[in-house]
Each structure stands twice: as C-alpha cells, then as structure tokens.
Amino acid sequence: MTSLAIDAGTTTVKVVGYGSDGAELAVGRRPTEVLRPRPGHAEQDMNQVWDAVASAIREVVGRLPEPPDLVAVTGQGDGAWLVDDRGHPTGPAVLWNDGRAAGLVSAWERDGTLEEAFRICGSRLSTGMPNAVLAWQRAHDPKALDGARHLLTCGGWLYLRLTGKAAVDESEASAPFLDIRRRTWSERLLELYGLEWARELLPPLRDDDHRVTELAPAAAAETGLAAGTPVVLAPYDICATAIGSGAVTAGRACTILGTTLSTEIVTESAEAAVTGDPVGITVTLGVPGHYLRAFPTMSGVDMLHWGARLLGLDSVTELMALAQQGAEDTAGVRFLPYVSSAGERAPFFDPGARGSLLGLSLDSGREDVARAVVEGATMAVRDCLTASAADPQRLTLSGGGARSTYWTRLIADVTGLPVAVPADTETGARGAWLTGMVATGRERDFGTAADRHVTIAATHDPDAAKGGAVHERYAEFLRLRELHRPIWALGREGVAGTAAAGGAGA
C-alpha cells in the first residue's frame, strides 16, 4: 500500500509518496511563481499551480512500487482563490502576503472593526485575508469579482481540481468568517466587513468528520492516479505542519521556518483567544477538540533570501555560512525584520512596518550584517512565542530553514528553549498524510499516529552561558522597534494611497 500527500506552498509545491509503514518513498517538487504586477500586490496563476501539482504527482506515482490508494492535500492559507460556476478561475489568486488592502485594514483598525471581529473569530485580521481582499476588490477592482461563484483558498482549489467538489476546511474558514466558538459562518462578521453580498461565495464547510471525497475521472487522467481514490482535504499548511511535527496535544509548540515564520501553540479551547489580547490568529487544528494559536509573520525565509541578495550571495546557505563568521554581538549591527511590503501582522499589526539595519559603521563587515539579519529573524520567533503567553517545554522546528544547524542552534539560544527538528523532509506533507490516515480509519487517532510516524532527527539545548547577553539584545530589539513606530506612521498615508492608486488602474 502506498499513499500521497500534497503540500502546495507559496513558492514550492511538494508531493510526497509514502509506504505502508509511513516511510517517505519519493518526493517531487515544483517551483511556483509569485506575481507582483504592482507594488504591494502578490498573486499566482491558479492553473499554473494546479499544473505544478499534477506534474509532481505524475513524477511521484511513477516512482512508487504500486499505485497510491490515498491522497491528502494541504496548501498555503488565506488569500482569495475565486472560481466561477464551472470551477474555472476568474483571475489570478490573491495571496496571503498581498498588501493592497493596507489602507482599508488600517481604517478597520481605527474604527474598531478589527477588535470586534477578533472577539468573534479569535484572529487579528490582516491585508491578505479574504475579507480584506474582497472588500478592496469591490471598491477598486469590481471586474475581478465578475462571474465568481466560490471563494476558495489554495487547498480548496486543489481539492476542487482533484474531486470536482468546492469546499473549505474549517481551519481555513476560521479567519476571517468563522465564529470560532460555534464553528459556523458568522453573519455578524460579514456585516462588520460590509461583505453581506459575499455570503453566497462561501463554499460548504468541511469539518473533522467530513474530509473524504473520491478522485474525479478528469483529475485521474491528468495525474496518473486511479479514479475513485479517496482524497482527503487536510487543514491548511500551518496546521498540517504542526500535526506533522507531532504537535497534536495541548501545550505543544512549533515554529515553521518557511515563507512565514509561524510560531504556534496547541490549545483545547478557543475561549482564551477571543477574550485575550487581540493578537495572532486562532484556527481549528484538524485534531478533534483542539485549536491552534498561531503567530505567522508576513516575512520569513524570504527575508533571508533578501539578505543574501543584498550581500551579493547566491543562497541562504551562503548567508548562514557568512553569519557564522560575524561577531557574537553582531558588532553592534541590528536588524528589524519587517521587510514585507504588507508590513507586519504578528505578533503586532502594522501595515506600515518596515525593516531597518542599524548600528552600521566603517567597522561593520559583511559578516556582521549577515549575522544581524539572521538574528533579527530569530528575534521575531521569540517575539511571537512571548506573545503567545504559553510556557512550552520544547519548540519543534520545521520548514526549509530547519535544515540549517546554525539557525536552529541560534533559535534555541534566543528563545531559551530546547529545540527539536523532525526527520521528515516535508513536515506539512507528513501532517496532511497523518490527517488522511486518521480520516480514513487507517490510524485510530492523532496521538497514536504521531507517536508511530513522527521521528525527531536532531535536538539542541540553549547555551546557558549566552543567555544574559541574548536577553539584553532581545530587550534592545523591542526598544528599537518602539522607536521606529513613529517613523512607520509617517509612511502609512503613503501606503494607503499606493494601495488605492493600484486599484484605479486595475
């Protein structure tokens, strides 16, 4: 028996083939392009994403010893992937890291909309979420909504192509339209956003007991899979990655070192989220009775790619190697890691937030700048962990960044927590696969499945001798950020104006 899991990330599609014992047998990867037609915009060609998935599936199927009898799918969350009544895209997908709605979301912040919404959905909303995208399109680009029948996310789009069924998993519905305590669509949230007209775009909800549909004949012809194969809609990628790292019980913590740095805590109740400080997001985990409190930043490993380019390096691997040559205290160079054009959403919300390199002098070397960039990204992980108010005993790391031993050791030092790195090359795919195994009854429950199939490859303890100095630099990081807030405020009007201008020519 073999099975497949699909994890469609923002820049790379991964398809993993598993044996009956859960061992990885084959991995297929395809790049996907993020389109940036205007400043602040982030889009993808939906058909190109599907073609990448179908191609990777064909590759993996061809390398397996027997045909897969299960397919599970997860993907990047948020954004707006609109299709018509025939299931065809009405235009490019707008992605989670899109910033065109910055002015609109800032207005919702000022008038209290975001605060009231948080008390219902448990999530601090941001520019790339579907409510902001739809409201912006209605105001500035109404043609983008012509013919739209279903509002999907990436995972829902792939599920539609695989099965012919439009659906959304509860995890992806959680923010921004779900009453998180009742786990139903909230009419009040639609009213708050001025999106009553969009109610008919919301597809059927799929909960933990309704994940499985058969593969459609058309998808079988494109992928090489057998028609009728069970297809499981897994929770979206941050949840799937938590599950794949073994975080399936309350109190477990993990961080995804991917396109976003998403620090996450598993909880058994959504009540504390909606009554606490309005930061982070709360979504159903996909494990019955559990939720995920997540703090996904707007920029992650992409800021390290940016840092590599800035220093004339060819890769993040080279950036890490250079950083290791830098001074322990980065020679006074400091980096604020808010380089996304959409600003920041966790652990604070500010669409005008921008990155800064500080403390530069003629004595600063390239190695010190490299180390400062990596340390700044790491400070963001600690910042999100602090905002969670949780007290985990260990932090599990996954994503492409977890392949760097230097960075994972630095994260242990900066957070003061032991860190663990799973053995899987694709943790999100592993989480989707575990969901598929439980959904089809092949595994009894998530706890049993995780114990059986999640293996830790490496652990690192924090260096106690560095604790005091690291703590001082973290306190300095927070002070520098607060000093920059007035500077960011000067640019907010320009950000909003740019977003509106982008709509005028759309």
C-alpha positions as CSV (number, residue, x, y, z in Angstrom):
1,M,0.0,0.0,0.0
2,T,1.3,3.5,-0.9
3,S,-0.2,6.9,-0.4
4,L,0.4,10.5,-1.4
5,A,0.4,13.9,0.3
6,I,0.4,17.3,-1.4
7,D,1.7,20.4,0.2
8,A,1.3,23.4,-2.0
9,G,3.4,26.2,-0.5
10,T,3.7,29.8,-1.7
11,T,6.9,29.2,-3.8
12,T,7.2,25.4,-4.0
13,V,4.7,22.6,-4.5
14,K,5.7,19.3,-2.7
15,V,4.2,15.9,-3.3
16,V,5.4,13.0,-1.1
17,G,4.8,9.3,-1.6
18,Y,4.6,7.1,1.5
19,G,4.9,3.4,2.0
20,S,2.5,1.4,4.2
21,D,4.9,1.9,7.2
22,G,4.8,5.7,6.7
23,A,8.3,5.9,5.2
24,E,9.0,8.5,2.6
25,L,9.5,6.7,-0.7
26,A,9.6,9.6,-3.2
27,V,9.4,13.4,-3.2
28,G,8.5,15.6,-6.2
29,R,8.9,19.4,-6.0
30,R,7.9,22.1,-8.5
31,P,8.5,25.8,-8.2
32,T,5.6,28.2,-8.4
33,E,5.9,31.9,-9.3
34,V,4.6,34.7,-7.2
35,L,3.5,37.5,-9.5
36,R,3.8,41.1,-8.3
37,P,2.1,43.2,-11.0
38,R,2.0,46.3,-8.8
39,P,3.8,47.4,-5.6
40,G,2.2,45.6,-2.6
41,H,0.4,43.0,-4.8
42,A,1.1,39.3,-4.6
43,E,-0.7,36.9,-6.9
44,Q,-0.4,33.5,-8.5
45,D,-1.8,31.9,-11.7
46,M,-4.2,29.3,-10.3
47,N,-3.8,27.0,-13.4
48,Q,-0.1,27.1,-13.1
49,V,-0.3,26.0,-9.5
50,W,-2.5,23.1,-10.5
51,D,-0.2,22.1,-13.4
52,A,2.7,22.1,-11.0
53,V,0.8,19.8,-8.6
54,A,-0.3,17.4,-11.4
55,S,3.2,17.2,-12.8
56,A,4.7,16.5,-9.3
57,I,2.0,13.8,-8.7
58,R,2.8,12.1,-12.0
59,E,6.5,12.1,-11.1
60,V,5.9,10.5,-7.7
61,V,3.4,8.0,-8.9
62,G,5.9,6.8,-11.5
63,R,8.5,6.2,-8.7
64,L,6.2,4.3,-6.4
65,P,6.1,0.5,-6.3
66,E,2.3,0.4,-6.5
67,P,-0.5,2.9,-7.2
68,P,-1.4,5.1,-4.3
69,D,-4.8,4.3,-2.6
70,L,-5.0,7.6,-0.7
71,V,-4.3,11.3,-1.5
72,A,-4.2,14.1,1.1
73,V,-3.9,17.7,0.3
74,T,-2.9,20.9,2.2
75,G,-1.7,24.3,1.0
76,Q,-0.9,27.9,1.8
77,G,-3.8,29.6,3.6
78,D,-5.7,32.9,3.3
79,G,-5.9,35.0,0.1
80,A,-8.7,34.8,-2.4
81,W,-8.8,32.0,-5.0
82,L,-12.0,32.7,-6.9
83,V,-13.7,30.3,-9.3
84,D,-16.8,30.5,-11.5
85,D,-19.7,28.1,-11.5
86,R,-17.8,25.7,-13.7
87,G,-14.8,25.7,-11.4
88,H,-12.6,27.8,-13.6
89,P,-10.5,30.7,-12.1
90,T,-12.0,34.1,-12.6
91,G,-8.5,35.6,-12.5
92,P,-5.2,35.2,-10.6
93,A,-5.3,34.2,-7.0
94,V,-4.6,37.0,-4.5
95,L,-2.1,35.6,-1.9
96,W,-1.9,35.8,1.9
97,N,1.1,38.2,1.7
98,D,-0.7,40.7,-0.5
99,G,-0.7,44.2,0.8
100,R,-3.1,46.1,-1.5
101,A,-5.8,46.4,1.2
102,A,-3.4,48.1,3.7
103,G,-5.4,51.4,3.8
104,L,-8.7,49.5,4.2
105,V,-7.5,47.3,7.0
106,S,-5.9,50.4,8.8
107,A,-9.4,52.0,8.6
108,W,-10.9,48.9,10.2
109,E,-8.3,49.2,12.9
110,R,-9.2,52.8,13.7
111,D,-13.0,52.3,13.8
112,G,-12.9,49.2,16.0
113,T,-13.9,46.7,13.3
114,L,-10.9,44.5,13.9
115,E,-11.3,44.5,17.6
116,E,-14.9,43.4,17.4
117,A,-14.1,40.8,14.8
118,F,-11.4,39.4,17.0
119,R,-13.9,38.7,19.7
120,I,-15.8,36.5,17.3
121,C,-13.2,34.7,15.2
122,G,-10.2,34.9,17.6
123,S,-7.9,36.2,14.9
124,R,-6.3,39.6,14.3
125,L,-7.0,40.1,10.6
126,S,-4.5,41.3,8.0
127,T,-4.3,42.6,4.5
128,G,-4.0,39.2,2.7
129,M,-7.1,37.6,4.3
130,P,-10.1,37.1,2.0
131,N,-12.3,39.6,3.7
132,A,-9.8,42.4,3.1
133,V,-9.1,41.2,-0.5
134,L,-12.9,41.0,-1.4
135,A,-13.7,44.4,0.2
136,W,-10.8,46.0,-1.7
137,Q,-11.8,44.4,-5.0
138,R,-15.4,45.5,-4.6
139,A,-14.2,49.1,-4.1
140,H,-11.3,49.3,-6.5
141,D,-11.5,46.4,-9.0
142,P,-15.1,45.1,-9.2
143,K,-14.4,43.4,-12.5
144,A,-12.2,40.9,-10.6
145,L,-15.4,39.6,-9.0
146,D,-17.3,39.1,-12.2
147,G,-18.6,35.6,-12.5
148,A,-17.2,34.5,-9.1
149,R,-19.2,31.6,-7.6
150,H,-16.9,30.2,-4.9
151,L,-14.2,31.8,-2.6
152,L,-11.5,29.2,-2.1
153,T,-8.0,29.0,-0.7
154,C,-5.1,27.1,-2.3
155,G,-6.0,23.8,-0.6
156,G,-9.7,24.2,-1.6
157,W,-8.6,25.0,-5.2
158,L,-6.6,21.8,-5.4
159,Y,-9.4,19.8,-3.8
160,L,-11.8,21.1,-6.4
161,R,-9.5,20.1,-9.2
162,L,-9.0,16.7,-7.7
163,T,-12.6,15.9,-6.8
164,G,-14.8,18.4,-8.6
165,K,-16.2,19.5,-5.2
166,A,-16.0,23.1,-3.9
167,A,-15.2,23.1,-0.1
168,V,-13.3,24.8,2.6
169,D,-11.7,23.2,5.6
170,E,-12.7,24.7,9.0
171,S,-9.1,25.7,9.6
172,E,-9.1,27.9,6.6
173,A,-12.6,29.2,7.3
174,S,-11.6,30.2,10.9
175,A,-10.2,33.5,9.9
176,P,-11.9,35.7,8.9
177,F,-15.5,34.4,8.6
178,L,-16.0,31.7,11.3
179,D,-17.5,32.1,14.8
180,I,-14.6,30.2,16.3
181,R,-16.5,29.0,19.4
182,R,-19.6,27.9,17.4
183,R,-17.6,26.8,14.4
184,T,-20.2,28.2,12.0
185,W,-20.2,31.0,9.4
186,S,-20.8,34.3,11.3
187,E,-23.3,36.7,9.7
188,R,-22.1,39.4,12.1
189,L,-18.6,39.2,10.7
190,L,-19.8,39.6,7.1
191,E,-21.8,42.6,8.3
192,L,-18.8,44.1,10.0
193,Y,-16.7,43.9,6.8
194,G,-19.5,45.1,4.6
195,L,-19.5,41.8,2.8
196,E,-23.1,40.6,3.2
197,W,-23.1,40.3,-0.6
198,A,-20.2,37.8,-0.4
199,R,-22.2,35.2,1.7
200,E,-23.1,33.3,-1.4
201,L,-19.4,32.9,-2.3
202,L,-18.6,30.9,0.8
203,P,-18.3,27.2,0.0
204,P,-19.6,24.3,2.1
205,L,-17.6,23.8,5.4
206,R,-15.7,20.5,5.8
207,D,-15.2,19.6,9.5
208,D,-13.1,16.8,11.0
209,D,-15.7,14.2,10.1
210,H,-16.2,15.2,6.5
211,R,-12.8,15.3,4.8
212,V,-13.0,12.5,2.3
213,T,-14.2,12.6,-1.3
214,E,-13.3,10.4,-4.3
215,L,-10.9,11.4,-7.0
216,A,-12.7,12.6,-10.2
217,P,-12.0,11.0,-13.6
218,A,-10.7,14.2,-15.1
219,A,-8.1,14.5,-12.3
220,A,-7.2,10.9,-12.7
221,A,-6.4,11.5,-16.4
222,E,-4.2,14.4,-15.5
223,T,-2.3,12.9,-12.6
224,G,-2.0,9.2,-13.3
225,L,-4.0,8.3,-10.2
226,A,-6.9,5.9,-10.2
227,A,-10.4,7.4,-10.4
228,G,-12.2,6.9,-7.1
229,T,-9.1,7.1,-4.9
230,P,-10.0,8.7,-1.6
231,V,-9.0,12.3,-1.4
232,V,-8.7,14.0,2.0
233,L,-8.9,17.7,2.5
234,A,-6.4,18.3,5.3
235,P,-6.2,21.5,7.4
236,Y,-4.1,24.2,5.8
237,D,-0.4,24.3,5.9
238,I,0.4,25.8,9.3
239,C,-2.0,23.3,10.9
240,A,-0.7,20.4,8.8
241,T,2.9,21.3,9.7
242,A,2.0,21.4,13.4
243,I,0.5,17.9,13.1
244,G,3.4,16.7,11.1
245,S,5.8,17.9,13.7
246,G,3.9,15.9,16.4
247,A,2.1,18.9,18.0
248,V,-1.2,17.3,18.5
249,T,-1.8,17.8,22.2
250,A,-2.4,20.9,24.3
251,G,0.7,22.9,25.2
252,R,2.9,21.7,22.3
253,A,4.7,24.4,20.4
254,C,6.3,24.6,17.0
255,T,7.7,27.1,14.6
256,I,7.6,26.9,10.8
257,L,10.7,28.4,9.3
258,G,9.2,29.0,5.8
259,T,7.9,31.8,3.7
260,T,6.3,32.9,7.0
261,L,7.8,32.4,10.5
262,S,4.8,30.9,12.1
263,T,5.1,30.2,15.8
264,E,2.2,28.1,17.1
265,I,0.7,26.7,20.3
266,V,-1.9,23.9,20.5
267,T,-4.8,24.5,22.9
268,E,-8.0,22.8,23.8
269,S,-10.2,25.9,23.9
270,A,-10.8,29.0,21.7
271,E,-12.2,30.9,24.7
272,A,-9.0,32.3,25.9
273,A,-8.2,33.5,22.3
274,V,-11.3,35.6,21.9
275,T,-11.1,37.1,25.4
276,G,-7.3,37.9,25.4
277,D,-5.2,40.5,23.7
278,P,-6.2,40.8,20.0
279,V,-3.0,39.4,18.5
280,G,-2.3,36.3,16.4
281,I,-4.8,34.0,14.8
282,T,-6.9,31.1,16.2
283,V,-7.9,28.3,13.9
284,T,-9.3,24.8,14.3
285,L,-6.3,22.5,14.2
286,G,-7.8,19.5,12.5
287,V,-7.3,17.3,15.6
288,P,-10.7,16.9,17.2
289,G,-11.2,19.2,20.2
290,H,-8.1,21.2,19.5
291,Y,-7.2,24.6,18.2
292,L,-4.0,26.3,17.0
293,R,-3.0,29.7,18.3
294,A,-0.6,30.9,15.6
295,F,1.6,34.0,15.1
296,P,2.5,34.0,11.4
297,T,4.8,36.8,10.4
298,M,4.5,38.5,7.0
299,S,8.0,37.6,6.1
300,G,10.2,34.5,6.9
301,V,12.9,32.8,4.9
302,D,12.2,35.2,2.1
303,M,13.9,37.9,4.3
304,L,17.0,35.7,4.4
305,H,17.0,35.4,0.6
306,W,16.7,39.2,0.5
307,G,19.7,39.5,2.9
308,A,21.7,37.1,0.7
309,R,21.0,39.2,-2.4
310,L,21.8,42.4,-0.5
311,L,25.2,41.0,0.3
312,G,25.9,39.6,-3.2
313,L,25.5,36.0,-2.1
314,D,23.9,33.2,-4.1
315,S,21.9,31.5,-1.4
316,V,20.7,31.4,2.2
317,T,23.2,28.7,2.8
318,E,26.0,31.2,1.9
319,L,24.3,33.8,4.2
320,M,24.3,31.3,7.1
321,A,28.0,30.5,6.5
322,L,28.9,34.2,6.4
323,A,26.8,34.9,9.5
324,Q,28.8,32.4,11.5
325,Q,31.9,34.5,10.9
326,G,30.3,37.6,12.4
327,A,30.9,38.8,15.9
328,E,28.9,37.2,18.7
329,D,27.1,40.5,19.4
330,T,26.9,41.3,15.6
331,A,29.4,44.1,16.2
332,G,26.5,46.4,17.2
333,V,24.7,45.9,13.9
334,R,20.9,45.3,14.5
335,F,18.2,44.3,12.1
336,L,14.4,44.9,12.3
337,P,12.9,42.1,10.1
338,Y,9.8,43.8,8.8
339,V,10.7,43.8,5.1
340,S,7.4,42.7,3.7
341,S,5.7,45.3,1.6
342,A,2.5,44.4,3.5
343,G,4.1,45.4,6.8
344,E,3.6,43.0,9.8
345,R,0.7,41.0,11.2
346,A,2.2,39.0,14.1
347,P,2.8,39.5,16.9
348,F,1.6,43.0,16.2
349,F,-0.4,44.5,13.3
350,D,1.1,47.4,11.3
351,P,0.8,47.5,7.5
352,G,3.3,50.4,7.6
353,A,6.0,48.4,9.4
354,R,9.4,48.4,7.6
355,G,12.7,46.8,8.1
356,S,15.9,48.6,9.2
357,L,19.6,47.9,9.5
358,L,21.0,49.9,12.4
359,G,24.3,50.4,14.1
360,L,26.4,50.4,10.9
361,S,29.8,51.9,11.0
362,L,33.0,51.7,8.9
363,D,34.0,48.9,11.2
364,S,31.0,46.8,10.2
365,G,31.7,43.9,8.0
366,R,29.5,41.9,5.6
367,E,29.7,39.0,8.1
368,D,28.2,41.3,10.9
369,V,25.4,42.4,8.6
370,A,24.7,38.7,7.7
371,R,24.6,37.7,11.4
372,A,22.4,40.7,12.3
373,V,19.8,39.7,9.6
374,V,19.7,36.1,10.8
375,E,19.5,37.2,14.4
376,G,16.7,39.7,13.6
377,A,14.6,37.0,12.1
378,T,15.3,34.8,15.2
379,M,14.2,37.7,17.5
380,A,10.8,37.6,15.6
381,V,10.4,34.0,16.6
382,R,11.0,34.8,20.3
383,D,8.7,37.8,20.0
384,C,5.8,35.6,18.7
385,L,6.5,33.0,21.4
386,T,6.3,35.7,24.0
387,A,3.0,37.0,22.6
388,S,1.5,33.5,22.9
389,A,1.8,33.7,26.7
390,A,2.4,29.9,26.6
391,D,5.1,28.1,28.6
392,P,6.1,25.2,26.4
393,Q,8.9,22.8,27.4
394,R,10.2,22.4,23.9
395,L,10.0,24.1,20.5
396,T,9.8,21.9,17.4
397,L,11.2,23.5,14.2
398,S,10.2,22.7,10.6
399,G,10.3,24.2,7.2
400,G,13.3,24.8,4.9
401,G,15.1,26.9,7.5
402,A,15.2,24.0,9.9
403,R,17.9,22.4,7.6
404,S,20.4,25.0,9.0
405,T,22.0,23.7,12.1
406,Y,23.4,27.2,12.8
407,W,20.0,28.7,12.7
408,T,18.3,26.0,14.8
409,R,21.0,26.4,17.5
410,L,20.6,30.1,17.4
411,I,16.8,29.8,17.9
412,A,17.5,27.6,21.0
413,D,19.8,30.3,22.4
414,V,17.5,33.2,21.6
415,T,14.2,31.6,22.9
416,G,15.9,29.8,25.8
417,L,14.1,26.6,24.8
418,P,15.3,23.2,23.7
419,V,14.5,22.8,20.1
420,A,13.7,19.6,18.1
421,V,13.9,19.1,14.3
422,P,11.7,16.3,12.8
423,A,13.3,13.8,10.4
424,D,10.8,14.4,7.6
425,T,11.9,16.4,4.6
426,E,8.4,17.8,4.3
427,T,6.6,18.2,7.6
428,G,3.5,19.8,6.2
429,A,3.0,16.8,3.8
430,R,3.5,14.5,6.8
431,G,0.8,16.3,8.7
432,A,-1.6,16.0,5.7
433,W,-0.8,12.3,5.4
434,L,-1.5,11.8,9.1
435,T,-4.8,13.5,8.7
436,G,-5.6,11.3,5.8
437,M,-4.7,8.2,7.7
438,V,-7.0,9.2,10.6
439,A,-9.8,10.4,8.3
440,T,-9.9,7.0,6.5
441,G,-9.7,5.0,9.7
442,R,-6.2,3.6,9.0
443,E,-5.0,5.2,12.2
444,R,-7.1,5.3,15.4
445,D,-6.3,8.9,16.4
446,F,-3.8,11.6,16.0
447,G,-1.9,10.9,19.2
448,T,-1.3,7.3,18.2
449,A,-0.4,8.2,14.6
450,A,2.1,10.9,15.7
451,D,3.8,8.6,18.1
452,R,4.1,6.0,15.4
453,H,5.2,8.2,12.5
454,V,6.8,11.4,13.7
455,T,10.6,11.0,14.3
456,I,12.9,13.6,15.7
457,A,16.2,13.8,13.9
458,A,18.1,16.4,16.0
459,T,17.7,18.3,19.2
460,H,19.6,21.4,20.5
461,D,19.7,22.8,24.0
462,P,20.2,26.5,24.6
463,D,23.7,27.6,25.6
464,A,23.2,28.9,29.2
465,A,26.4,30.9,29.0
466,K,24.9,33.1,26.3
467,G,21.5,33.6,28.0
468,G,22.2,37.0,29.6
469,A,23.7,38.7,26.5
470,V,20.9,37.3,24.3
471,H,18.3,38.6,26.7
472,E,19.8,42.1,26.6
473,R,19.8,42.1,22.8
474,Y,16.2,41.0,22.7
475,A,15.2,43.8,25.1
476,E,17.2,46.2,22.8
477,F,15.3,44.7,19.8
478,L,12.0,45.6,21.4
479,R,13.2,49.2,22.2
480,L,14.4,49.8,18.7
481,R,11.1,48.6,17.3
482,E,9.2,51.0,19.5
483,L,11.5,53.9,18.5
484,H,10.7,53.1,14.8
485,R,6.9,53.2,15.1
486,P,6.7,57.0,14.7
487,I,8.8,56.6,11.5
488,W,6.4,53.9,10.2
489,A,3.5,56.1,11.0
490,L,4.9,58.7,8.6
491,G,4.6,56.3,5.7
492,R,1.1,54.9,6.5
493,E,-0.7,57.5,4.4
494,G,1.6,56.8,1.5
495,V,0.9,53.0,1.9
496,A,-2.8,53.6,1.8
497,G,-2.5,55.9,-1.1
498,T,-0.4,53.5,-3.1
499,A,-3.0,50.7,-2.5
500,A,-5.8,52.9,-3.7
501,A,-3.9,54.0,-6.7
502,G,-3.2,50.4,-7.6
503,G,-7.0,49.9,-7.8
504,A,-7.5,52.8,-10.1
505,G,-5.6,51.3,-12.9
506,A,-6.7,47.7,-12.4
